[in-house]
């Protein structure tokens, strides 16, 4: 794996073009990510995933997806059911703590059933952001609650449910997107909370779950830590907060470089992300010119980044063997109880 580049890339459609196959083969991304534009029927998805791995000659190349439930869910009926949001799980938790924890675990376990049968190895979940009143709705119903304790409990249950099904979790968006007053897909938000406020509220879930294998950064400026650079490109935030105060030593993946929150050309973005201390550069939209720019400044995995990436691959395992029908029936009972 040492000759693979520190990047995860997307594709434009439901099958790979000859240009994409050649590009991936030449540039050797560590992994791939799927979006709704890549999703058709199950056999097509399996074929696409297999083609991605074939293009780089690695059967263990990881394939990611954002499958949360609620408004962020790439697999939809008939491939997978429409699932409730994290906010809905949080509401159940507030009524009945044990039922909420079980529902969070079951929902994640159902995601794992859906993903594993398609060859998808990792879900960009749990969302550990803790929103504050008035924040942009880009997180909104994607959050388990508005207090760190709820987010910690349900985030842990979600991570354990995914892992039980052989799918690896990616916690996001470290060190916290809950105070952002702009959508990072469109603009770069600045958070002016004090370090003490951030530690007590925003960072707490990430610190509690710092043992998870992967995390995704936030394209957010925290003025108390680094007033000029968002976390994704801030050496100070990554060293002092993510690796330091939070204590995360897993694989750190940037949020999508095609989002408008990051300025500069794509080569500049890739260079800044890696210089700041991220292990992996993420580019999602599949635009060839942009991917080529990312690849031009992305190095091969080496040193601690290579060790962290290998650790992720070493965690791959089959599911726990529970019956899918039983898990679906139990999950439906939980939500019928509060319908």
C-alpha positions as CSV (number, residue, x, y, z in Angstrom):
1,X,0.0,0.0,0.0
2,X,3.0,2.3,0.4
3,X,2.7,3.5,-3.2
4,X,-0.8,4.7,-2.8
5,X,-1.6,8.4,-2.6
6,X,-3.1,10.1,0.4
7,X,-6.5,10.8,-1.3
8,X,-10.0,9.6,-1.6
9,X,-11.8,10.3,-4.9
10,X,-15.3,10.2,-6.3
11,X,-16.6,9.3,-9.8
12,X,-19.0,11.0,-12.2
13,X,-21.5,8.3,-12.9
14,X,-22.8,4.8,-12.4
15,X,-19.9,3.2,-14.1
16,X,-16.3,4.2,-14.6
17,X,-15.2,5.8,-17.9
18,X,-12.0,4.7,-19.6
19,X,-10.4,8.0,-18.6
20,X,-11.4,7.4,-14.9
21,X,-10.0,3.9,-15.0
22,X,-6.7,5.1,-16.5
23,X,-6.5,8.1,-14.0
24,X,-7.1,6.0,-10.9
25,X,-4.6,3.4,-12.1
26,X,-1.9,6.0,-12.7
27,X,-2.6,8.1,-9.5
28,X,-3.5,5.3,-7.1
29,X,-5.9,6.9,-4.6
30,X,-6.1,5.2,-1.3
31,X,-9.9,5.0,-1.5
32,X,-13.1,6.1,-3.1
33,X,-16.4,7.7,-2.1
34,X,-19.9,7.2,-3.6
35,X,-22.7,9.8,-4.0
36,X,-26.3,9.6,-5.1
37,X,-25.2,10.1,-8.8
38,X,-23.3,6.8,-8.5
39,X,-26.3,4.8,-7.2
40,X,-28.6,2.7,-9.4
41,X,-29.7,-0.8,-8.6
42,X,-27.7,-3.2,-6.3
43,X,-25.8,-5.1,-9.0
44,X,-24.7,-1.9,-10.7
45,X,-23.4,-0.5,-7.3
46,X,-21.5,-3.8,-6.7
47,X,-20.0,-3.6,-10.2
48,X,-19.0,0.0,-9.7
49,X,-17.3,-0.7,-6.4
50,X,-15.5,-3.7,-7.9
51,X,-14.4,-1.6,-10.9
52,X,-13.0,1.1,-8.5
53,X,-10.9,-1.5,-6.7
54,X,-9.8,-3.2,-10.0
55,X,-8.6,0.2,-11.3
56,X,-6.1,0.5,-8.5
57,X,-5.3,-3.2,-8.2
58,X,-6.2,-3.4,-4.6
59,X,-9.1,-5.6,-3.4
60,X,-9.0,-3.9,0.0
61,X,-9.2,-0.3,-1.3
62,X,-11.8,1.3,1.1
63,X,-15.0,2.7,-0.3
64,X,-16.9,5.3,1.6
65,X,-20.4,6.7,1.6
66,X,-22.5,9.2,3.6
67,X,-25.4,7.1,4.9
68,X,-26.8,8.8,7.9
69,X,-30.6,8.7,7.7
70,X,-32.8,11.7,7.4
71,X,-31.8,14.2,4.8
72,X,-28.3,12.8,4.2
73,X,-28.7,9.3,2.8
74,X,-27.1,8.3,-0.5
75,X,-28.9,4.9,-0.7
76,X,-32.6,5.4,-1.1
77,X,-35.5,3.0,-1.8
78,X,-35.6,0.5,-3.3
79,X,-31.9,-0.1,-2.5
80,X,-32.3,0.9,1.1
81,X,-35.2,2.2,3.2
82,X,-35.6,5.8,4.1
83,X,-34.3,5.9,7.6
84,X,-35.1,8.4,10.4
85,X,-32.7,11.3,11.2
86,X,-30.3,11.5,14.1
87,X,-32.6,14.1,15.6
88,X,-35.4,11.5,15.6
89,X,-33.1,9.0,17.4
90,X,-32.3,11.8,19.9
91,X,-35.9,12.4,20.6
92,X,-36.5,8.8,21.4
93,X,-33.4,8.9,23.7
94,X,-34.9,11.8,25.6
95,X,-38.1,9.8,26.2
96,X,-36.4,6.5,27.0
97,X,-32.6,6.4,27.3
98,X,-32.2,2.6,26.8
99,X,-34.6,2.6,23.8
100,X,-32.8,5.4,22.2
101,X,-29.4,3.8,22.6
102,X,-30.7,0.5,21.2
103,X,-32.4,2.3,18.3
104,X,-29.1,4.1,17.5
105,X,-27.2,0.8,17.5
106,X,-29.8,-0.9,15.4
107,X,-30.0,1.9,12.8
108,X,-26.3,1.7,12.4
109,X,-26.4,-2.1,12.2
110,X,-29.0,-1.8,9.4
111,X,-26.8,0.7,7.6
112,X,-24.0,-1.9,7.8
113,X,-26.3,-4.6,6.4
114,X,-27.2,-2.3,3.5
115,X,-23.6,-1.2,2.8
116,X,-21.7,-4.5,3.3
117,X,-23.7,-6.4,0.7
118,X,-22.7,-3.8,-1.9
119,X,-19.0,-3.9,-1.0
120,X,-19.0,-0.5,0.7
121,X,-16.6,-0.6,3.7
122,X,-17.0,2.7,5.6
123,X,-19.9,5.0,6.5
124,X,-19.1,8.7,7.3
125,X,-21.0,8.5,10.5
126,X,-21.5,9.3,13.4
127,X,-22.1,13.1,13.2
128,X,-20.7,14.3,16.5
129,X,-21.5,18.0,16.0
130,X,-23.5,19.7,18.8
131,X,-25.6,22.5,17.4
132,X,-26.3,25.8,19.2
133,X,-29.4,27.9,18.8
134,X,-29.4,29.9,15.5
135,X,-26.7,27.9,13.8
136,X,-27.0,27.1,10.1
137,X,-29.2,24.2,9.3
138,X,-26.5,22.3,7.4
139,X,-26.2,20.2,10.6
140,X,-29.7,20.6,12.1
141,X,-31.6,17.3,12.1
142,X,-28.3,15.5,11.4
143,X,-27.3,16.0,15.1
144,X,-28.4,13.7,17.9
145,X,-29.1,16.5,20.2
146,X,-28.0,19.9,21.5
147,X,-26.0,18.7,24.5
148,X,-22.7,16.9,24.4
149,X,-23.9,14.0,26.7
150,X,-26.6,13.0,24.3
151,X,-24.3,13.2,21.3
152,X,-21.6,11.1,23.1
153,X,-24.0,8.4,24.1
154,X,-25.8,8.0,20.7
155,X,-22.6,8.6,18.7
156,X,-20.9,5.7,20.6
157,X,-23.9,3.4,20.0
158,X,-23.9,4.3,16.3
159,X,-20.2,3.6,15.9
160,X,-20.6,0.3,17.7
161,X,-23.5,-0.7,15.5
162,X,-21.6,0.0,12.3
163,X,-18.5,-1.9,13.6
164,X,-20.6,-4.9,14.6
165,X,-21.7,-5.1,11.0
166,X,-18.2,-4.9,9.6
167,X,-18.5,-1.3,8.4
168,X,-16.0,1.2,9.8
169,X,-17.2,4.6,11.2
170,X,-15.9,8.0,10.4
171,X,-16.7,10.6,13.0
172,X,-17.4,14.1,11.8
173,X,-16.8,17.1,11.7
174,X,-13.9,17.4,14.1
175,X,-13.4,19.6,16.1
176,X,-17.1,20.6,15.8
177,X,-19.5,22.1,13.2
178,X,-22.4,22.9,15.6
179,X,-21.7,26.6,16.0
180,X,-21.2,27.4,12.3
181,X,-23.6,30.1,11.0
182,X,-22.9,29.3,7.4
183,X,-23.2,26.3,5.2
184,X,-19.6,25.2,4.4
185,X,-20.7,23.9,1.0
186,X,-21.2,27.5,0.1
187,X,-19.1,29.7,2.4
188,X,-16.5,29.6,5.2
189,X,-17.9,30.2,8.6
190,X,-16.1,31.7,11.6
191,X,-16.8,30.6,15.2
192,X,-15.9,33.1,17.8
193,X,-16.6,31.0,20.9
194,X,-13.8,31.0,23.6
195,X,-11.5,28.0,23.9
196,X,-13.2,27.1,27.2
197,X,-16.7,27.1,25.5
198,X,-15.4,24.9,22.7
199,X,-13.7,22.4,25.0
200,X,-16.8,22.0,27.2
201,X,-19.4,21.8,24.4
202,X,-18.0,21.3,20.8
203,X,-15.0,19.1,21.5
204,X,-16.4,16.9,24.1
205,X,-18.0,14.2,21.8
206,X,-14.8,13.9,19.8
207,X,-12.7,13.6,22.9
208,X,-15.1,10.9,24.3
209,X,-14.9,9.0,21.0
210,X,-11.2,9.7,20.2
211,X,-10.5,6.0,19.9
212,X,-12.5,5.7,16.6
213,X,-10.4,4.7,13.6
214,X,-11.2,7.7,11.4
215,X,-12.4,11.3,11.6
216,X,-13.4,14.0,9.1
217,X,-12.4,17.7,9.6
218,X,-14.6,20.8,9.7
219,X,-14.1,23.6,7.2
220,X,-14.6,26.1,10.0
221,X,-12.4,28.8,11.4
222,X,-12.2,28.9,15.3
223,X,-10.9,32.4,16.0
224,X,-9.8,31.5,19.5
225,X,-7.4,28.9,18.1
226,X,-6.5,30.1,14.6
227,X,-8.2,33.3,13.4
228,X,-7.2,32.9,9.7
229,X,-7.4,29.3,8.7
230,X,-10.2,26.7,8.9
231,X,-9.5,23.5,10.9
232,X,-8.9,21.5,7.7
233,X,-5.9,23.6,6.7
234,X,-4.8,24.8,10.2
235,X,-1.6,23.2,11.6
236,X,-2.5,24.8,14.9
237,X,-6.0,23.3,15.1
238,X,-4.9,19.9,14.0
239,X,-1.8,19.7,16.3
240,X,-3.1,21.5,19.3
241,X,-6.8,20.5,19.3
242,X,-7.4,17.4,17.2
243,X,-4.2,15.5,18.0
244,X,-3.7,17.3,21.3
245,X,-6.7,18.3,23.4
246,X,-9.1,15.8,21.8
247,X,-6.4,13.1,21.7
248,X,-7.4,11.6,18.3
249,X,-4.6,9.5,16.7
250,X,-6.6,7.8,14.0
251,X,-6.8,8.6,10.3
252,X,-7.7,12.2,9.7
253,X,-9.6,12.9,6.5
254,X,-10.3,16.4,5.2
255,X,-13.9,17.3,4.4
256,X,-14.6,17.6,0.7
257,X,-12.2,19.9,-1.1
258,X,-14.8,20.8,-3.7
259,X,-16.8,22.7,-1.1
260,X,-16.8,26.5,-1.4
261,X,-15.5,27.0,2.2
262,X,-11.9,26.3,1.0
263,X,-10.2,29.0,-1.1
264,X,-7.5,28.5,-3.7
265,X,-6.8,26.2,-6.6
266,X,-7.2,22.4,-6.1
267,X,-3.4,21.9,-6.0
268,X,-3.2,24.6,-3.4
269,X,-6.0,23.0,-1.3
270,X,-4.3,19.6,-1.4
271,X,-1.0,21.1,-0.4
272,X,-2.4,23.1,2.5
273,X,-4.5,20.2,3.8
274,X,-1.5,17.8,4.0
275,X,0.9,20.5,5.3
276,X,-1.6,21.2,8.1
277,X,-1.4,17.5,9.3
278,X,-4.4,15.8,7.7
279,X,-3.6,12.3,6.6
280,X,-6.0,12.1,3.6
281,X,-7.4,14.6,1.1
282,X,-11.0,14.1,0.1
283,X,-12.4,15.1,-3.3
284,X,-15.9,14.1,-4.0
285,X,-17.5,15.4,-7.2
286,X,-15.5,13.3,-9.7
287,X,-14.5,16.3,-12.0
288,X,-11.4,15.1,-13.7
289,X,-9.6,18.5,-13.9
290,X,-10.1,19.0,-10.2
291,X,-9.0,15.5,-9.3
292,X,-5.9,16.0,-11.4
293,X,-5.1,19.1,-9.5
294,X,-5.6,17.3,-6.2
295,X,-3.4,14.4,-7.3
296,X,-0.6,16.8,-8.5
297,X,0.1,17.9,-4.9
298,X,-0.9,14.8,-3.0
299,X,2.0,12.6,-1.8
300,X,2.2,8.9,-1.3
301,X,1.1,7.7,2.1
302,X,4.1,7.5,4.4
303,X,5.2,7.6,8.0
304,X,2.4,8.0,10.6
305,X,-0.2,8.5,7.9
306,X,0.7,5.2,6.3
307,X,0.5,3.5,9.7
308,X,-2.9,5.0,10.5
309,X,-4.2,4.0,7.0
310,X,-2.9,0.4,7.4
311,X,-4.5,0.2,10.9
312,X,-7.9,1.0,9.2
313,X,-7.4,-1.8,6.7
314,X,-6.4,-4.2,9.4
315,X,-9.7,-3.5,11.2
316,X,-11.7,-5.0,8.3
317,X,-13.9,-7.9,9.4
318,X,-17.2,-9.7,8.7
319,X,-20.4,-8.8,10.5
320,X,-21.5,-10.3,13.8
321,X,-23.9,-12.8,12.3
322,X,-27.2,-11.4,13.7
323,X,-30.3,-11.9,11.5
324,X,-31.1,-8.9,9.3
325,X,-34.9,-9.5,9.5
326,X,-34.7,-9.6,13.3
327,X,-32.8,-6.3,13.5
328,X,-35.3,-4.6,11.1
329,X,-38.3,-5.9,13.1
330,X,-36.8,-4.7,16.4
331,X,-35.9,-1.3,14.9
332,X,-39.5,-0.8,13.6
333,X,-40.9,-1.6,17.1
334,X,-38.8,1.2,18.6
335,X,-40.1,3.7,16.2
336,X,-43.7,2.5,16.2
337,X,-43.6,3.1,20.0
338,X,-43.1,6.8,19.5
339,X,-45.0,7.3,16.2
